[in-house]
């Protein structure tokens, strides 16, 4: 093989190396773009996870408040039941006690009844508030789930 042929062969191999280097550079650029897209998606996902964490914390706070409210409602219901039991006992006692005046009996019954009615009305308000909070929590949770492309949990 003479020098001219060697030079042609070397130029051909050099062209092949240039082509391979160009292909490798394009592949590296494509891989870097893919990595950049993946990084952006990871950042977006991190923001969504952070947002869901904040929403979960808010929901947990509301659930804790709701639990406290339910406890308060239970105490109020118990107090109402106690008052109703007292009313029943007083009515029985007054019925057995013929010497008690009818006016005193009626007055005490009215007072206890009004108090029981106030307690019942308060309990109804508390139930309505709890229902409203549950509806609001469900709406917020559905909104967050739908916004993040998830499916809603069963009711």
Residue, then its C-alpha position, 0 to 999 in steps of 0.5 A: x500500500x502506498x502513501x496516497x492509499x494510506x492517506x485516503x484510508x486514514x481520511x476515511x477512518x477520520x471521517x468515520x471517527x468524526x461521524x461517530x463523535x457527532x453521533x455521540x454528541x447528539x446522543x449526549x445532547x438528547x440525554x441531557x434534554x431528557x434529564x432536564x425534562x425529568x428534573x423539571x417533572x421531579x420539581x413539579x412532583x415535589x411541589x405537588x407533594x408539598x401542596x398535598x402535604x399542606x392540604x393534608x395537614x390542614x385537613x388533619x387540623x380540621x378533623x382534629x377540630x371536628x373531633x373536639x367539636x364532636x366531643x363537645x356535642x357528646x358532652x352537651x347531649x349527655x348534659x341534655x339527657x341528664x337534664x331530661x332525666x332530671x325533668x322526668x324525676x322532678x315530674x314524678x316527684x311532683x306528681x307524688x307530692x300532692x302538697x306542691x302547688x300547681x303553679x310551682x310545678x308548671x313554672x319548673x317544668x317550663x324552665x327545664x323544658x326551655x333549657x332542654x329546648x335550648x340545648x337541643x337547638x344548640x345540638x342541632x346547630x352543632x350537628x349542622x356545623x359538623x355536617x358543613x365542615x364534613x362537606x367542606x373537607x370532602x369538597x377540598x379533598x375532592x378538589x385537591x385530588x382532581x387537581x392532581x389527577x387522582x381519583x376520589x376515595x370512596x365515600 
